[in-house]
Amino acid sequence: MKSDKILSTPKNLQVLHEDNHIIIVNKRPGDIVQGDKTGDTPLSEVVKEFIKRKYNKPGAVYLGVVHRLDRPTSGIVMFAKTSKALPRLNKLFKDKEAKKTYWAVVKNMPPQEQGTLVHYMKRNQKQNKSFAHIKEVPESKKAILDYKILQKLDNYYLLEIDLHTGRHHQIRSQLSSIGCPIKGDLKYGFDRSNKDASIHLHARKLTFEHPVKNIPIEVIAPTPSDPIWNAINIL
């Protein structure tokens, strides 16, 4: 069944920051960052077309994918516009010098107002799912995040999450393992899906040093518009 979700196009692309070397966009839920077996147009191609039209560029547009977000999530995605910037940005993320902050809406209250979760993640390729174990298991990778409750909503809690590691489905799996699956995330234990197939996980903030100009950059992505995100009264 096709949902009525709005995907990004060159005309409606939400650009949060752009300069000669990088472009940062606010990904909509449902946008896919890179092409996959679905054959759907990836966000990388949308951004290329946006640049091509904006600057009347002839020929192919260079764009490097620096990192990804799961398809049902929203928020900050950064791309490199030059071959000079791409390896530097890749190193920034690899060395964990780019600080990412996420917002997640969950139904159940976490065990504490704030805390640190440490698990050992094991990915199941066939299920495209990661399982969070308390103790190390074969082929698992350590996963660490900090969380705190930002706001109590009518039936939900808004959590702010800072990642120390970047594992596959890390936030989704770790929150689920403490009984706090993200709203709409059927794969990780929420009881029903969102109408637009999104989940309430949003890459809210990114801070990093510009790979060429060496100046600090901070980007904040507005949340999608729906009754729950709109109920948040935090700037």
N, C-alpha and C positions, 0 to 999 in steps of 0.2 A: 504494500500500500504506500503510495506516495504521500509524503507529508507536505504541509503548506509552508515549510521553512523557506526563508529568504537566504540565498547564498550570495557570496561576494562576486561582483562583476567589475570590469574596468570603470564603469560609471558610478557604482555605489561603494567602491573600495574605501575603507576607513583608514586613512594614512595618519599615523600618530607622530612619525618623525621621518624626515627625508633629508639627505644631503648627498654630496657627490659619491660617497662610498657605501652608504647603507640606506635601507628603507625598512621601516617598522610599521606593521599594520595590525589592526584589531580584527582577528579572525572571528568570523561568525560560526556558531555551532553548525556542523554539517559540511563546512569547507574542509577539503582534504588538502594537506600541505603539499604532498608529492603524489604523483600518479600511482595508481595501483590497479589491481585486476578489474575494478569496477568500470574503468574507462572514463570515469567522471573527470571533468576539467579540474586540474589541481590549482591551488591558490598560487603556486609559483608561476603558472602560465598566465593567470589573471593579472598578477603584478607585472609580468613582462609586457603584457598588452597595455596596461595602464601607463608604463614608462614610455613605451613606443608611441602611444597617442599623445601624451603630455609634451614630449620633446620632439615630436615628428621625426623619430629615428628611422633611418632606412636600414633594412637588413635585420639580422638577429640581434636581440637584446641580451646582454650578459646578466645572469642572475644566479647567485650561489645560495643554496639552502644551508642555513647554519644550524638550525634545530627544528624540532617538530612538536606539534600538539596533537593529541588524539582527536579524531574526527568529531565526536560529540561535544568537545570542550570549546570554550571561546577564549579570546584574549590575545596577548602579545605574541607576534611571530616576527622575527628579524631575518632579513635577507641581505646578502652582500651584493652591491652593484658593481664592484670591481674585483678583478682577480688579485689585486693587492690586498684588499680588505678580507677576503674569504679565509685564507689560512690564519690570519691574525684573530679573526672572530672565532674560528674553530678552536684555536688554542685557548682563547678566553673562556669558552664554555668547558673545554676539556680540563682546564686548570681550576675550574669553579670560581673564576674571577668575575663572572656575570651573576649577579644576585637576583634570583627570581622569587617573587612572592605571589602566592595564589589565594583566591577566595573559594571556599566550598560551602554549599548549603547542605546540611545534614538534618535528619529528622530527630535522631536521638542525641541527648546530651553526652558529650565525652565524659570519661571518668573524672577528669579534673578540668578546671577552668583553662589551664594551659599545661603543656607537657611536651616531652620528646618521645617519639616512637622510634624504636630500633627493631628491625626485623631482618630476616634473611629471605630475599626474594628468589623464587624459582619460576622461570617462565615456561609455560606450556605452549609451544608453537602451534600445535594443532587447534587448540581452543582459543588461541590469541589471548591468553589470560596469564596473569602472574599471581602466584600464591605466596602469602607472607607467613613465614615460619618464625617462631620464637627463637629456636636454636638453629645453628648452621646445619644445612643438609647438603648432600652432594650437588655440585653445579649451582649453588645458590650464591647470591651477591648481597652484601650488606646494604641495607637501606635505612637512612635516617632522615627524619623530618621533625620540625618544631611546629606546634599548633597552639592557637589560643582562640577563645571565644571572643568575637568582636561584638556580636549583637544577638539578642534573643528575639526572634521573629514570632509570629502567631503560633505556628506549628513546627517551626524549624529553628536551627541555630546556624549563624554565619560564623565560619571559622576562617582565620588567616593562617596560611601555611608557608613556612620557609623551608625550602629543600636543601639538604646537605649533600644528597646524592641524586642522580638522575636515572632511576631505573624504569623499566617498562611498566606502565600503569601503576607507578609507585603510590601516588596519593590515593587513588581509587582503592587499591588493594589494602594498603595500611589502615585507612579509615574504616573500611569494611571489617577488618580483622578485630577492631575494638568495638564493633557493634554500631558503627556510624556510617553506613553506606551513603553515598552522595545521592541527592534527589535525582530521580530519573535513571539511575545507573543499575539497570536490571542485571547486567553481567556480574556485578559485585554486590548483589543482595538487596537492592531497593525493590519495594513490592510492586511498583508500576512505572511504566515509562512516561516520559514527557511527550506531549502531542507532537512536537517537532523533532523527536528523537534525540534531543540534546540531553546533556546532563548538566547539573548546576555546579560546574567546576570552571573557574575563570582565571586565566593568567593575568593578574592584576597589575603587577609592577615589575619593571626591569631596570636595574642600575648597573652600569658598566663604564669602563674607560674607553673612549672612542679609539678604534684601532689605528687611526692615522693622525688625528688631531691631538690625541692624548689628553682630552678634557673629559671630565665626568659627565655622563648623560643619565638622566632619569626619565623614564616613560611610564605613564599610567594609562591603562585602557578602561574606558567606560564599560560598565556591564551591559549585557543585552537587555532589551526592554521586555519585561514580562512582570506579572503582578508580584512575584517573589523578589526578584532583583530590584524592582522599583520600590519595595518596602524598606530597603536599606537606607538609613539616614546618616551614613558615615561619608565624609568627604574623601 
